[in-house]
Amino acid sequence: MASARAQPTFCRGNHTLSIPMELFRENRKRLCERLRSNKQVPDGAVVLLQGGEYTTRYCSDNEPLFRQESYFHWMFGVEEPDFYGALDVKTGKAILFAPKLPDSYAVWMGRLLSPDDFKMCYGVDEVYFTTDMAEKLREMKPAVLLTLHGLNTDSKNYSREAAFDGIADFKVDNKVLHPEITECRVFKSDYELDVLRYVNRISSEAHKEVMRGVRPGMYEYQAESIFQHYVYFNGGLRNMSYTCICASGDKGSVLHYGHSGAPNAKVINNGDMCLFDLGGEYYCYASDITCSFPANGKFTPEQRTIYEAVLSANRTVMRAVKPGVSWVEMHQLAERTLLEKLKQMGVLQGEVDDMMKVRLGAVFMPHGLGHFMGIDTHDVGGYPEGVERPTGAGISSLRTARVLEERMVLTIEPGCYFVDALLDAALRDENQAKFLVQEEIRKYRSFGGVRIEDDIVVTQDGMELLTCVPRTVEEIEAHMEQGKQSGQRPLPQESQKPV
């Protein structure tokens, strides 16, 4: 009797998620089906992708931790750099080409893997060294090599097209592949959804750990470290999905706070509102979650009203999400809900319909409602051919303007920020200034901001919420009180000044 052979998987320990390589086999199958139905693709076409490259930092020999190029990961799941991959469109046969490393590398990197090792690890049909790639491709006699070249509508950068010595001997088409593989990435398979559920669960628990542990007097980066430790220690999430945003007080109005010029270095003060946008990544699949809460665990009346206004926008959109709904209309719904709440608070006056016409919502929410998410935090496919970017302040920042369909994964992240530059500009604009109650606006000048960001998947008749964190004021206060009762997290002693 033949013995059962274990299926190749990715796993970071028994306490983490095991991901079968069937995920990538299914991705390749979906791509082949799309390409075979495309009349521009001839029989005998072969997809050729180039993976990410090994690199060092600037002119030094410092090696940043390698992270695979996203399209290559989607198709093959390879962790190592300097690979190529080929896919026979007709048969679905998958071939990897691994770099041939010198024997001396074994001293520094451990046992060097053979083609058979890589074949078993990644569940592909064949593996060769890149030194044999031109010869093996010639043996396949492809009618055309389909290479990847296209614009990322978020970064404005073009994907890198595969290149190797000898490619001039082949007929190459770099037009047809990019839109087809990008569209495949928009719609997540069951395997991919399982990974996204997992990374959301671990990142949600890490946010809860931060809320339990944060104390006035901490530095923002210390709160960041709680999150990073939790997701790595408990879930095997070695990478963050993006640069952590741990903003407190007035820093909450800086949308991408945490960058190298503002590295989460402020002291968290008693009375500050915290806006923590943090997400871990597992096997290149992302989470993107923002929690806003008071540093001391108790909302002031002003903090509560702003927070509940944003929460109302978040939940109103969730109730409306389903296949067939325009994402642009969801953004407008969030804006309208926020403006109505600000009017009830006395911050605004006048008719909300008139506010919408002059784009007043963008003064308080200058970013888009949300974005696709998957292997990239801002995942691809937001603006395929035929989908036009909307115009107007705020709404033009939307990373997609598509109509929602089942299996799309998106963030829902309305926010309300008090940004001096935007408020000052609105007060100088006679069309917007008439809606602003200046005395009330003045009270919030140093407030910062609130953002509530959840990850969702569009289902057949609505949506599934992937994120699970305390969201109501009562839930947040109760959760943070539990953290206080469990023991005060000690703060580091102040460093001694040098003599």
C-alpha positions in Angstrom: 0.0 0.0 0.0 1.3 3.4 -0.9 1.8 5.7 2.1 0.1 9.1 2.3 2.5 12.0 1.6 2.2 15.1 3.6 1.1 18.2 1.7 3.7 21.0 1.7 2.7 23.9 4.0 3.9 27.1 5.5 3.7 27.3 9.3 5.5 29.1 12.1 4.7 26.6 14.9 1.9 24.6 16.3 0.3 27.7 17.7 0.2 29.4 14.3 -1.8 28.9 11.1 -0.7 26.2 8.7 -1.1 27.3 5.1 -1.1 24.7 2.4 0.7 25.3 -0.9 -2.6 24.4 -2.5 -3.4 28.1 -1.9 -0.9 29.1 -4.6 -1.8 26.1 -6.9 -5.4 27.4 -6.8 -4.2 30.9 -7.6 -2.2 29.7 -10.6 -5.3 27.7 -11.7 -7.5 30.8 -11.6 -4.9 32.8 -13.6 -4.7 30.1 -16.2 -8.5 30.1 -16.6 -8.6 33.8 -17.1 -5.8 33.8 -19.6 -7.2 30.9 -21.6 -10.5 32.9 -22.0 -8.6 35.9 -23.2 -8.5 36.0 -27.0 -5.2 37.9 -27.0 -3.4 34.9 -25.5 -2.3 32.3 -28.0 -2.0 28.6 -27.4 1.4 27.8 -26.0 1.7 30.9 -23.9 3.9 30.8 -20.8 3.8 33.3 -17.9 7.2 34.3 -16.7 7.6 36.2 -13.4 10.7 37.5 -11.7 10.7 37.4 -7.9 12.2 40.0 -5.6 16.0 40.4 -5.4 18.5 40.1 -2.6 19.8 43.5 -1.8 21.9 45.3 0.8 21.4 48.7 2.5 23.0 51.4 0.4 26.7 50.6 -0.1 27.1 48.5 3.0 26.8 44.7 3.5 23.8 45.2 5.9 21.0 42.9 4.7 17.4 44.1 5.3 15.0 41.3 6.0 13.8 40.1 2.6 10.1 40.3 1.7 8.9 38.7 -1.5 7.5 40.7 -4.4 3.8 40.5 -4.1 2.7 39.2 -7.5 5.4 36.5 -7.3 4.3 35.6 -3.8 0.6 35.4 -5.0 1.6 32.8 -7.6 4.3 30.7 -5.9 4.6 31.5 -2.1 8.4 31.5 -2.3 10.1 33.0 0.7 13.7 33.3 -0.8 15.0 36.0 -3.1 16.3 35.9 -6.7 13.8 33.3 -8.0 12.0 33.2 -11.3 8.8 31.3 -12.0 7.1 30.0 -15.2 3.5 28.8 -15.7 2.3 27.0 -18.8 -1.1 28.5 -19.4 -2.5 25.5 -21.2 -1.5 22.8 -18.8 -1.0 24.7 -15.6 2.5 23.2 -15.1 4.5 25.4 -12.7 8.3 25.6 -12.8 10.5 27.5 -10.4 14.1 28.6 -11.2 16.2 29.0 -8.0 19.5 30.9 -7.8 22.6 28.7 -7.7 24.5 29.8 -4.7 28.2 29.0 -4.2 29.0 26.1 -1.9 30.8 28.6 0.4 27.4 30.1 1.3 26.6 27.0 3.3 29.0 28.3 6.0 26.9 31.4 6.5 23.4 30.3 5.5 23.2 26.6 6.5 22.6 23.7 4.1 22.0 24.9 0.6 18.7 23.6 -0.8 18.6 21.5 -4.0 15.9 21.8 -6.7 14.2 18.7 -5.2 14.1 20.5 -1.8 12.4 23.5 -3.3 10.0 21.3 -5.3 8.9 19.5 -2.2 8.7 22.8 -0.2 6.6 24.7 -2.6 4.6 22.0 -4.3 5.4 22.9 -7.9 6.0 20.5 -10.8 9.6 21.2 -11.6 12.5 23.2 -10.2 15.8 24.1 -11.9 18.6 26.6 -11.3 18.4 30.0 -13.0 21.6 29.1 -14.8 19.5 26.6 -16.8 16.5 28.8 -17.3 17.0 29.9 -20.9 17.6 26.3 -22.0 14.5 25.0 -20.1 12.3 27.7 -21.5 13.5 26.9 -25.1 12.6 23.3 -24.5 9.0 24.4 -23.7 8.8 26.2 -27.1 6.5 28.9 -25.8 4.4 30.8 -28.4 4.9 33.8 -26.3 6.3 34.7 -22.9 3.8 36.8 -20.9 5.7 39.2 -18.6 4.4 41.5 -16.0 4.5 45.2 -16.7 1.8 47.6 -15.4 1.0 50.6 -13.2 0.2 50.4 -9.5 -2.5 53.0 -9.2 -1.6 53.6 -5.5 2.2 53.9 -5.7 2.3 55.2 -9.3 5.2 52.7 -9.8 5.3 50.1 -12.5 5.8 46.4 -11.7 9.1 45.0 -12.7 9.2 43.0 -15.9 11.1 39.7 -15.9 14.5 39.9 -17.7 17.3 37.5 -18.1 20.2 36.7 -20.5 18.6 35.2 -23.6 15.1 36.6 -23.3 15.7 38.3 -26.7 15.4 34.9 -28.3 11.7 34.7 -27.3 8.6 36.5 -28.4 7.5 38.6 -25.4 4.1 40.2 -24.5 4.2 42.6 -21.6 0.6 44.0 -22.0 -1.9 41.2 -21.4 -0.7 39.7 -18.1 -0.9 42.6 -15.7 -4.6 43.4 -15.8 -5.5 39.7 -15.7 -3.3 38.7 -12.7 -4.3 41.9 -10.9 -8.0 41.1 -11.3 -7.3 37.7 -9.9 -5.8 39.2 -6.8 -8.9 41.4 -6.2 -11.0 38.3 -5.4 -9.8 36.2 -2.6 -10.0 32.4 -2.5 -11.2 30.5 0.5 -7.6 29.7 1.4 -6.7 33.4 1.2 -9.7 34.4 3.4 -8.6 31.9 6.0 -5.2 33.6 6.2 -6.7 37.0 6.3 -9.0 35.9 9.1 -6.0 34.6 11.0 -3.9 37.7 10.7 -6.8 39.8 11.7 -7.5 37.7 14.8 -3.9 37.9 15.9 -3.6 41.7 15.2 -7.0 42.3 16.9 -5.8 40.6 20.1 -2.6 42.6 19.9 -4.6 45.9 19.8 -6.4 44.7 22.9 -3.1 44.0 24.6 -2.0 47.5 23.7 -5.2 49.0 25.2 -4.7 47.0 28.4 -1.1 48.0 28.7 -0.9 51.7 27.6 -0.3 54.2 30.4 0.1 58.0 30.5 3.8 58.6 30.7 4.8 56.0 28.2 6.3 56.9 24.9 4.3 56.1 21.8 7.0 53.7 20.6 6.7 51.7 23.8 3.0 51.1 23.0 4.1 50.1 19.5 6.5 47.6 21.0 3.7 45.9 22.9 1.9 45.3 19.6 4.9 44.0 17.7 5.9 41.7 20.5 2.4 40.2 20.8 1.9 39.5 17.1 5.3 37.9 16.7 5.4 35.9 19.9 1.8 34.7 19.8 1.1 34.5 16.0 4.4 34.2 14.2 3.8 37.6 12.5 7.4 38.7 11.9 6.6 41.7 9.7 4.4 44.6 10.1 2.0 45.3 7.2 3.1 49.0 7.2 4.9 51.5 9.3 3.2 51.6 12.7 1.2 54.7 13.5 1.0 55.3 17.3 -0.2 58.9 17.5 -1.3 60.6 20.7 -2.8 64.0 21.4 -2.4 66.5 18.5 -0.3 63.9 16.6 -3.5 62.1 15.8 -4.2 64.6 13.1 -1.1 63.6 11.2 -2.5 60.9 8.8 0.8 59.0 8.3 2.4 59.7 11.6 5.2 57.3 12.6 7.5 57.9 9.7 11.2 58.5 10.1 10.7 62.2 10.8 8.1 61.6 13.5 8.9 58.1 14.8 6.2 57.6 17.4 8.5 59.5 19.8 6.1 61.6 21.8 5.2 61.0 25.5 1.6 59.9 25.9 0.0 62.4 28.2 -2.9 62.0 30.6 -5.9 63.3 28.7 -4.5 62.5 25.3 -6.6 60.7 22.7 -4.7 57.8 21.1 -5.0 56.8 17.5 -3.1 53.6 16.9 -3.1 52.2 13.4 -1.3 48.9 13.6 -1.3 45.7 11.5 0.8 42.5 11.4 1.6 40.4 8.3 1.6 36.6 8.1 3.2 35.0 5.0 2.8 38.4 3.2 -0.9 38.6 3.9 -1.9 41.9 5.7 -4.1 43.3 8.4 -4.9 47.0 8.8 -6.6 48.0 12.0 -7.0 51.3 13.8 -8.2 51.7 17.3 -8.8 55.1 19.0 -9.1 55.5 22.7 -8.3 57.8 25.6 -4.8 57.2 27.1 -6.2 57.1 30.7 -9.0 54.8 29.8 -11.9 57.3 30.3 -13.4 59.4 27.6 -14.0 63.1 28.1 -17.3 64.5 26.8 -15.5 65.9 23.8 -13.6 62.7 23.1 -16.8 60.7 23.4 -18.8 62.9 21.0 -16.1 62.8 18.3 -15.5 59.1 18.8 -19.2 58.2 18.5 -19.6 60.3 15.4 -16.8 58.3 13.7 -18.2 55.0 15.0 -21.6 55.9 13.6 -20.0 56.5 10.2 -18.2 53.2 10.4 -21.2 51.2 11.4 -23.5 52.9 8.9 -21.3 51.9 6.0 -21.0 48.4 7.3 -24.8 48.0 7.3 -24.9 49.3 3.7 -22.1 47.2 2.2 -23.1 44.4 -0.1 -22.5 43.3 -3.7 -23.6 45.9 -6.3 -22.9 48.9 -4.0 -20.7 51.7 -5.2 -17.6 52.4 -3.1 -17.8 56.0 -4.0 -21.3 56.1 -2.6 -20.1 54.4 0.6 -17.5 57.2 1.0 -20.2 59.8 0.6 -22.4 58.0 3.1 -19.6 58.1 5.7 -19.0 61.8 5.0 -22.7 62.6 5.3 -23.0 60.7 8.6 -20.0 62.5 10.0 -21.3 65.9 9.0 -24.7 65.2 10.5 -23.1 64.3 13.8 -20.8 67.3 13.8 -23.8 69.5 13.2 -25.6 67.9 16.2 -22.5 68.7 18.3 -22.7 72.3 17.3 -19.4 72.3 15.5 -21.2 72.9 12.2 -24.4 74.8 11.1 -26.5 74.8 8.0 -27.8 72.1 5.7 -25.8 69.0 5.3 -26.8 68.7 1.6 -25.2 72.1 1.0 -22.1 71.0 3.0 -21.7 68.0 0.7 -21.8 70.2 -2.4 -18.8 72.3 -1.2 -16.9 69.1 -0.1 -16.9 70.2 3.6 -16.5 66.6 4.6 -12.9 66.6 3.3 -12.0 69.2 5.8 -12.5 66.7 8.6 -11.8 63.4 6.6 -9.3 64.3 3.9 -8.6 60.6 3.1 -10.6 58.0 1.4 -13.0 55.7 3.2 -10.9 52.6 2.7 -9.0 50.4 0.3 -8.5 46.9 -1.0 -6.3 44.7 1.2 -4.6 41.4 0.7 -1.0 40.6 0.0 -0.4 44.4 0.1 -2.0 46.7 2.7 -3.1 48.9 -0.2 -3.9 46.0 -2.5 -3.9 46.2 -6.3 -6.9 46.5 -8.6 -8.5 49.7 -7.5 -8.7 51.3 -10.9 -8.8 48.8 -13.7 -9.4 50.0 -17.2 -12.8 51.7 -17.4 -13.0 52.8 -13.7 -12.4 56.5 -13.4 -11.1 58.2 -10.3 -13.7 60.6 -8.8 -12.8 64.3 -8.5 -13.1 66.6 -5.5 -11.3 67.0 -2.2 -11.1 63.9 -0.1 -13.0 61.7 -2.5 -10.3 61.8 -5.1 -8.1 60.1 -2.5 -10.1 56.9 -2.8 -7.9 54.0 -3.7 -10.8 52.4 -5.6 -14.0 53.6 -7.1 -15.3 50.1 -8.0 -18.7 48.6 -7.4 -18.4 46.0 -4.7 -18.4 42.3 -5.5 -18.3 39.1 -3.5 -14.9 38.1 -2.2 -13.4 41.6 -2.3 -11.6 42.5 1.0 -11.5 46.1 2.0 -10.9 48.4 5.0 -13.6 50.6 6.3 -11.8 53.5 8.1 -13.7 56.8 8.5 -12.0 59.4 10.6 -12.4 62.9 12.0 -9.4 65.1 12.4 -8.8 68.7 13.4 -6.0 69.7 11.1 -5.0 73.4 11.4 -4.0 73.8 7.8 -7.4 72.4 6.5 -9.4 74.4 9.1 -7.6 77.6 8.3 -8.2 77.1 4.5 -11.9 76.4 5.1 -12.3 79.5 7.1 -10.8 81.5 4.3 -13.2 79.9 1.8 -16.5 81.8 1.9 -18.3 78.7 0.5 -17.2 76.6 3.5 -16.6 79.1 6.3 -20.4 79.8 6.7 -20.9 76.2 7.9 -18.1 76.4 10.6 -19.0 77.5 14.1 -15.6 79.1 15.0 -16.0 79.1 18.8 -16.7 75.4 18.8 -13.9 74.6 16.2 -11.5 76.5 18.5 -12.1 74.0 21.3 -10.8 71.1 19.1 -7.8 72.7 17.6 -5.3 70.5 19.6 -7.6 67.5 19.8 -5.8 65.4 17.1 -8.1 62.9 15.5 -10.1 59.7 15.7 -10.0 56.9 13.1 -11.9 53.6 13.4 -10.6 51.0 10.9 -11.9 47.5 10.4 -11.2 44.9 7.7 -14.2 43.3 6.0 -14.9 40.8 3.2 -17.8 41.3 0.9 -20.2 38.3 1.1 -23.1 37.1 -1.1 -25.6 39.3 0.7 -23.5 41.7 2.9 -20.2 41.6 4.6 -18.1 39.6 7.1 -16.3 41.6 9.8 -12.7 40.2 10.2 -11.6 42.6 12.9 -12.6 41.9 16.6 -11.7 44.7 19.1 -13.7 46.7 21.6 -15.5 49.4 19.7 -18.2 51.1 21.8 -17.2 53.7 24.4 -18.4 51.3 27.1 -16.5 48.3 25.8 -13.3 50.3 25.5 -13.5 51.8 29.0 -14.3 48.3 30.5 -11.5 46.7 28.6 -8.9 49.3 29.7 -10.1 49.1 33.3 -9.4 45.4 33.2 -5.9 46.2 32.1 -5.4 48.6 35.1 -6.8 46.0 37.5 -4.4 43.4 36.2 -1.4 45.4 37.4 0.4 48.6 36.5 2.8 48.2 33.6 6.1 49.6 34.9 7.7 52.5 33.1 11.5 52.5 32.4 13.6 54.5 34.8 14.7 57.9 33.5 18.2 57.6 32.0 20.9 59.2 34.0 22.5 62.3 32.4 26.1 61.8 31.3 28.7 63.3 33.6 
